[in-house]
Amino acid sequence: MTEVGEFWRLPRVKAEVGLGTSSIYLLMAKGEFPRNFPLSRQARAWAAREVEAWKAARLAARDKAVA
């Protein structure tokens, strides 16, 4: 069975990554940010582990560019 972990709603995602709503959705549209999924008809969320992996990849890209 796949480990699910936490789900984060948009305010938490914005706080975690330091981006606004428009930037997050633009990156999602370009395939450069984890996609969200429906929790209900109106509520959407992100898998916290996917957002954390995106953050780690950004740091790794920074470190690779410096090296």
The first five atom37 places (N, CA, C, CB, O) and aatype in JSON, in Angstrom:
{
  "aatype": [12, 16, 6, 19, 7, 6, 13, 17, 1, 10, 14, 1, 19, 11, 0, 6, 19, 7, 10, 7, 16, 15, 15, 9, 18, 10, 10, 12, 0, 11, 7, 6, 13, 14, 1, 2, 13, 14, 10, 15, 1, 5, 0, 1, 0, 17, 0, 0, 1, 6, 19, 6, 0, 17, 11, 0, 0, 1, 10, 0, 0, 1, 3, 11, 0, 19, 0],
  "atom_mask": [
    [1, 1, 1, 1, 1],
    [1, 1, 1, 1, 1],
    [1, 1, 1, 1, 1],
    [1, 1, 1, 1, 1],
    [1, 1, 1, 0, 1],
    [1, 1, 1, 1, 1],
    [1, 1, 1, 1, 1],
    [1, 1, 1, 1, 1],
    [1, 1, 1, 1, 1],
    [1, 1, 1, 1, 1],
    [1, 1, 1, 1, 1],
    [1, 1, 1, 1, 1],
    [1, 1, 1, 1, 1],
    [1, 1, 1, 1, 1],
    [1, 1, 1, 1, 1],
    [1, 1, 1, 1, 1],
    [1, 1, 1, 1, 1],
    [1, 1, 1, 0, 1],
    [1, 1, 1, 1, 1],
    [1, 1, 1, 0, 1],
    [1, 1, 1, 1, 1],
    [1, 1, 1, 1, 1],
    [1, 1, 1, 1, 1],
    [1, 1, 1, 1, 1],
    [1, 1, 1, 1, 1],
    [1, 1, 1, 1, 1],
    [1, 1, 1, 1, 1],
    [1, 1, 1, 1, 1],
    [1, 1, 1, 1, 1],
    [1, 1, 1, 1, 1],
    [1, 1, 1, 0, 1],
    [1, 1, 1, 1, 1],
    [1, 1, 1, 1, 1],
    [1, 1, 1, 1, 1],
    [1, 1, 1, 1, 1],
    [1, 1, 1, 1, 1],
    [1, 1, 1, 1, 1],
    [1, 1, 1, 1, 1],
    [1, 1, 1, 1, 1],
    [1, 1, 1, 1, 1],
    [1, 1, 1, 1, 1],
    [1, 1, 1, 1, 1],
    [1, 1, 1, 1, 1],
    [1, 1, 1, 1, 1],
    [1, 1, 1, 1, 1],
    [1, 1, 1, 1, 1],
    [1, 1, 1, 1, 1],
    [1, 1, 1, 1, 1],
    [1, 1, 1, 1, 1],
    [1, 1, 1, 1, 1],
    [1, 1, 1, 1, 1],
    [1, 1, 1, 1, 1],
    [1, 1, 1, 1, 1],
    [1, 1, 1, 1, 1],
    [1, 1, 1, 1, 1],
    [1, 1, 1, 1, 1],
    [1, 1, 1, 1, 1],
    [1, 1, 1, 1, 1],
    [1, 1, 1, 1, 1],
    [1, 1, 1, 1, 1],
    [1, 1, 1, 1, 1],
    [1, 1, 1, 1, 1],
    [1, 1, 1, 1, 1],
    [1, 1, 1, 1, 1],
    [1, 1, 1, 1, 1],
    [1, 1, 1, 1, 1],
    [1, 1, 1, 1, 1]
  ],
  "atom_positions": [
    [[0.84, -1.18, 0.0], [0.0, 0.0, 0.0], [0.89, 1.25, 0.0], [-0.96, 0.0, 1.23], [1.91, 1.3, 0.69]],
    [[0.51, 2.23, -0.76], [1.25, 3.48, -0.85], [1.0, 4.33, 0.38], [0.87, 4.25, -2.13], [-0.14, 4.47, 0.83]],
    [[2.09, 4.89, 0.93], [1.94, 5.79, 2.07], [1.41, 7.12, 1.56], [3.29, 5.97, 2.83], [1.97, 7.71, 0.64]],
    [[0.34, 7.6, 2.16], [-0.32, 8.8, 1.69], [0.27, 10.05, 2.32], [-1.81, 8.73, 1.97], [0.61, 11.0, 1.61]],
    [[0.41, 10.09, 3.61], [0.91, 11.28, 4.29], [-0.14, 12.36, 4.4], [0.0, 0.0, 0.0], [-1.34, 12.11, 4.28]],
    [[0.33, 13.57, 4.64], [-0.57, 14.7, 4.84], [-1.05, 15.27, 3.51], [0.12, 15.79, 5.64], [-0.41, 15.13, 2.47]],
    [[-2.21, 15.92, 3.58], [-2.72, 16.73, 2.48], [-2.68, 18.18, 2.92], [-4.17, 16.29, 2.06], [-3.04, 18.49, 4.06]],
    [[-2.25, 19.06, 2.04], [-2.2, 20.49, 2.35], [-3.13, 21.25, 1.42], [-0.77, 21.04, 2.23], [-3.18, 21.0, 0.22]],
    [[-3.88, 22.17, 2.01], [-4.72, 23.07, 1.22], [-3.86, 24.25, 0.76], [-5.95, 23.56, 2.05], [-2.73, 24.42, 1.21]],
    [[-4.42, 25.07, -0.13], [-3.67, 26.14, -0.77], [-2.97, 27.1, 0.2], [-4.58, 26.91, -1.64], [-1.81, 27.41, -0.03]],
    [[-3.61, 27.58, 1.27], [-2.89, 28.5, 2.16], [-1.6, 27.89, 2.73], [-3.8, 28.92, 3.31], [-0.59, 28.58, 2.87]],
    [[-1.63, 26.62, 3.06], [-0.43, 25.95, 3.58], [0.63, 25.81, 2.49], [-0.78, 24.57, 4.16], [1.81, 26.03, 2.74]],
    [[0.19, 25.44, 1.29], [1.14, 25.29, 0.18], [1.82, 26.63, -0.09], [0.42, 24.78, -1.09], [3.03, 26.68, -0.27]],
    [[1.04, 27.7, -0.14], [1.6, 29.03, -0.37], [2.62, 29.4, 0.7], [0.48, 30.08, -0.42], [3.68, 29.94, 0.39]],
    [[2.31, 29.11, 1.94], [3.22, 29.41, 3.05], [4.49, 28.57, 2.96], [2.52, 29.17, 4.39], [5.58, 29.06, 3.26]],
    [[4.37, 27.33, 2.56], [5.52, 26.43, 2.48], [6.48, 26.81, 1.36], [5.05, 25.01, 2.28], [7.69, 26.71, 1.53]],
    [[5.95, 27.24, 0.21], [6.81, 27.47, -0.95], [7.09, 28.94, -1.22], [6.19, 26.86, -2.17], [7.97, 29.26, -2.01]],
    [[6.36, 29.83, -0.58], [6.61, 31.25, -0.75], [6.14, 31.81, -2.08], [0.0, 0.0, 0.0], [6.63, 32.84, -2.53]],
    [[5.19, 31.15, -2.72], [4.63, 31.61, -3.98], [3.17, 31.94, -3.81], [4.81, 30.54, -5.08], [2.51, 31.44, -2.89]],
    [[2.66, 32.78, -4.68], [1.25, 33.13, -4.68], [0.43, 32.13, -5.48], [0.0, 0.0, 0.0], [0.97, 31.25, -6.14]],
    [[-0.86, 32.3, -5.4], [-1.79, 31.4, -6.08], [-1.52, 31.34, -7.58], [-3.21, 31.84, -5.83], [-1.44, 30.25, -8.15]],
    [[-1.4, 32.49, -8.22], [-1.21, 32.52, -9.67], [0.07, 31.81, -10.08], [-1.18, 33.96, -10.18], [0.09, 31.07, -11.06]],
    [[1.14, 32.02, -9.33], [2.42, 31.38, -9.65], [2.32, 29.87, -9.5], [3.53, 31.93, -8.76], [2.85, 29.12, -10.32]],
    [[1.66, 29.42, -8.46], [1.5, 27.98, -8.24], [0.72, 27.36, -9.39], [0.78, 27.71, -6.89], [1.14, 26.33, -9.93]],
    [[-0.4, 27.96, -9.77], [-1.2, 27.39, -10.85], [-0.51, 27.49, -12.2], [-2.55, 28.09, -10.91], [-0.7, 26.62, -13.05]],
    [[0.27, 28.53, -12.42], [1.04, 28.64, -13.66], [2.08, 27.52, -13.74], [1.72, 30.02, -13.76], [2.21, 26.86, -14.77]],
    [[2.81, 27.31, -12.65], [3.79, 26.23, -12.62], [3.12, 24.86, -12.79], [4.58, 26.27, -11.3], [3.67, 23.99, -13.46]],
    [[1.95, 24.67, -12.2], [1.21, 23.42, -12.38], [0.86, 23.21, -13.85], [-0.08, 23.42, -11.53], [1.01, 22.11, -14.38]],
    [[0.41, 24.28, -14.51], [0.01, 24.19, -15.92], [1.21, 23.83, -16.8], [-0.6, 25.52, -16.38], [1.06, 23.17, -17.83]],
    [[2.39, 24.27, -16.39], [3.6, 23.98, -17.14], [4.21, 22.63, -16.76], [4.62, 25.08, -16.93], [5.23, 22.22, -17.32]],
    [[3.61, 21.95, -15.8], [4.12, 20.66, -15.34], [5.33, 20.79, -14.45], [0.0, 0.0, 0.0], [6.11, 19.84, -14.32]],
    [[5.51, 21.96, -13.83], [6.68, 22.22, -13.01], [6.39, 22.3, -11.51], [7.32, 23.5, -13.45], [7.26, 22.66, -10.72]],
    [[5.18, 21.96, -11.13], [4.78, 21.95, -9.73], [3.79, 20.82, -9.54], [4.16, 23.33, -9.29], [3.03, 20.51, -10.46]],
    [[3.78, 20.17, -8.37], [2.85, 19.06, -8.15], [1.39, 19.47, -8.41], [2.99, 18.52, -6.72], [0.98, 20.59, -8.1]],
    [[0.64, 18.55, -8.98], [-0.77, 18.81, -9.25], [-1.59, 18.61, -7.98], [-1.3, 17.88, -10.38], [-1.25, 17.8, -7.12]],
    [[-2.65, 19.37, -7.89], [-3.56, 19.17, -6.76], [-4.62, 18.14, -7.15], [-4.23, 20.51, -6.34], [-4.64, 17.66, -8.29]],
    [[-5.47, 17.81, -6.21], [-6.52, 16.81, -6.45], [-7.74, 17.18, -5.62], [-6.03, 15.37, -6.11], [-7.61, 17.88, -4.61]],
    [[-8.92, 16.73, -6.03], [-10.14, 17.08, -5.3], [-10.28, 16.29, -4.0], [-11.36, 16.86, -6.17], [-10.1, 15.08, -3.96]],
    [[-10.62, 17.02, -2.95], [-11.01, 16.4, -1.69], [-12.53, 16.28, -1.63], [-10.49, 17.21, -0.48], [-13.08, 15.34, -1.06]],
    [[-13.18, 17.24, -2.25], [-14.64, 17.28, -2.36], [-14.97, 18.06, -3.62], [-15.31, 17.93, -1.07], [-14.08, 18.32, -4.44]],
    [[-16.21, 18.41, -3.79], [-16.6, 19.14, -4.99], [-15.91, 20.5, -5.09], [-18.11, 19.33, -5.02], [-15.6, 20.95, -6.19]],
    [[-15.66, 21.15, -3.96], [-15.06, 22.48, -3.98], [-13.66, 22.55, -3.39], [-15.94, 23.42, -3.26], [-12.93, 23.5, -3.65]],
    [[-13.28, 21.58, -2.61], [-11.99, 21.63, -1.92], [-10.93, 20.84, -2.69], [-12.12, 21.07, -0.48], [-11.18, 19.72, -3.14]],
    [[-9.75, 21.44, -2.84], [-8.63, 20.78, -3.49], [-7.44, 20.79, -2.54], [-8.27, 21.48, -4.83], [-7.35, 21.63, -1.65]],
    [[-6.53, 19.84, -2.73], [-5.37, 19.73, -1.85], [-4.18, 19.2, -2.64], [-5.68, 18.82, -0.64], [-4.32, 18.72, -3.76]],
    [[-3.02, 19.31, -2.01], [-1.78, 18.77, -2.56], [-1.25, 17.73, -1.57], [-0.72, 19.91, -2.8], [-1.48, 17.83, -0.37]],
    [[-0.56, 16.74, -2.1], [0.12, 15.78, -1.24], [1.36, 16.48, -0.67], [0.51, 14.45, -2.02], [2.21, 16.94, -1.44]],
    [[1.47, 16.56, 0.63], [2.58, 17.26, 1.27], [3.92, 16.69, 0.82], [2.46, 17.18, 2.79], [4.87, 17.45, 0.61]],
    [[4.01, 15.38, 0.67], [5.28, 14.77, 0.28], [5.7, 15.22, -1.11], [5.17, 13.24, 0.32], [6.9, 15.35, -1.38]],
    [[4.75, 15.46, -2.0], [5.08, 15.93, -3.35], [5.57, 17.38, -3.31], [3.86, 15.81, -4.28], [6.5, 17.74, -4.03]],
    [[4.95, 18.2, -2.48], [5.4, 19.59, -2.34], [6.78, 19.62, -1.71], [4.39, 20.42, -1.49], [7.64, 20.4, -2.13]],
    [[7.02, 18.79, -0.7], [8.33, 18.72, -0.06], [9.38, 18.26, -1.07], [8.29, 17.78, 1.15], [10.5, 18.78, -1.07]],
    [[9.05, 17.3, -1.91], [9.99, 16.83, -2.93], [10.3, 17.95, -3.93], [9.43, 15.6, -3.67], [11.44, 18.07, -4.38]],
    [[9.3, 18.75, -4.28], [9.51, 19.89, -5.19], [10.47, 20.89, -4.54], [8.17, 20.59, -5.53], [11.38, 21.4, -5.2]],
    [[10.27, 21.16, -3.26], [11.17, 22.08, -2.55], [12.6, 21.54, -2.55], [10.69, 22.29, -1.09], [13.54, 22.3, -2.8]],
    [[12.77, 20.27, -2.29], [14.1, 19.66, -2.27], [14.75, 19.73, -3.65], [14.01, 18.2, -1.8], [15.95, 19.96, -3.75]],
    [[13.97, 19.53, -4.7], [14.49, 19.6, -6.06], [14.95, 21.02, -6.39], [13.44, 19.14, -7.07], [15.95, 21.2, -7.08]],
    [[14.23, 22.01, -5.9], [14.64, 23.41, -6.13], [15.98, 23.69, -5.47], [13.57, 24.39, -5.6], [16.84, 24.35, -6.06]],
    [[16.17, 23.2, -4.26], [17.45, 23.38, -3.57], [18.57, 22.63, -4.29], [17.34, 22.9, -2.11], [19.68, 23.14, -4.42]],
    [[18.27, 21.44, -4.75], [19.29, 20.65, -5.46], [19.68, 21.36, -6.75], [18.77, 19.23, -5.77], [20.86, 21.37, -7.11]],
    [[18.73, 21.94, -7.46], [19.01, 22.68, -8.69], [19.88, 23.9, -8.39], [17.7, 23.12, -9.39], [20.79, 24.22, -9.15]],
    [[19.6, 24.57, -7.29], [20.42, 25.7, -6.89], [21.85, 25.27, -6.61], [19.83, 26.37, -5.68], [22.8, 25.91, -7.07]],
    [[22.01, 24.19, -5.86], [23.33, 23.7, -5.5], [24.11, 23.22, -6.72], [23.22, 22.59, -4.49], [25.33, 23.4, -6.8]],
    [[23.4, 22.6, -7.68], [24.05, 22.14, -8.89], [24.53, 23.32, -9.73], [23.1, 21.25, -9.69], [25.59, 23.26, -10.35]],
    [[23.73, 24.4, -9.76], [24.09, 25.58, -10.55], [25.31, 26.29, -9.96], [22.91, 26.54, -10.62], [26.09, 26.89, -10.69]],
    [[25.47, 26.23, -8.65], [26.59, 26.89, -7.96], [27.87, 26.09, -8.14], [26.28, 27.08, -6.45], [28.95, 26.66, -8.25]],
    [[27.75, 24.78, -8.17], [28.94, 23.91, -8.22], [29.68, 23.99, -9.54], [28.55, 22.48, -7.97], [30.69, 23.32, -9.73]]
  ]
}
